[in-house]
Amino acid sequence: MASSGMVRVEPVTLAWAQALAQGDDVFAERFGVPVEPGWSGFPEVIPRLGEAIADGRPTVWGSLQERQMSLAMLAKRV
């Protein structure tokens, strides 16, 4: 059973994505942050996330429709 504690959610950095792509144990050792077993439902995405960050591509999660709605709302404010 997992211990109770605080969860922090932060935007992923290139260093974090690269370490996670190498393995949860690598991330934990490098950054001193324990990784919850089974945290990633789609582990095959982690290396691609690092590639996207390195290439400067958007790393926003969500559906295309959500992004379009957000952009439309931002455009109305301008």
SULVENFEN-V100468 format. One record per backbone hydrogen bond with DSSP energy under -0.5 kcal/mol. NH is the residue of the N-H (numbers start at 0). CO is the residue of the C=O. E is the energy in kcal/mol with one decimal. If there is no record, write none. Layout:
NH,CO,E + NH,CO,E
This chain:
9,7,-0.5 + 16,12,-2.6 + 17,13,-2.6 + 18,14,-2.2 + 19,15,-2.9 + 20,16,-2.1 + 21,17,-1.1 + 22,18,-1.2 + 26,22,-2.0 + 27,23,-2.6 + 28,24,-2.2 + 29,25,-2.7 + 30,26,-2.7 + 31,27,-1.5 + 33,31,-0.5 + 38,35,-1.7 + 40,38,-0.7 + 44,41,-2.1 + 45,42,-0.9 + 48,44,-2.1 + 49,45,-1.8 + 50,46,-1.8 + 51,47,-2.5 + 52,48,-2.3 + 53,49,-2.4 + 54,50,-2.2 + 55,51,-0.6 + 55,52,-1.0 + 56,51,-2.3 + 66,62,-1.9 + 67,63,-2.6 + 68,64,-2.4 + 69,65,-2.2 + 70,66,-2.6 + 71,67,-2.3 + 72,68,-2.2 + 73,69,-2.2 + 74,70,-2.4 + 75,71,-1.6 + 76,72,-0.9 + 76,73,-0.6 + 77,73,-1.0
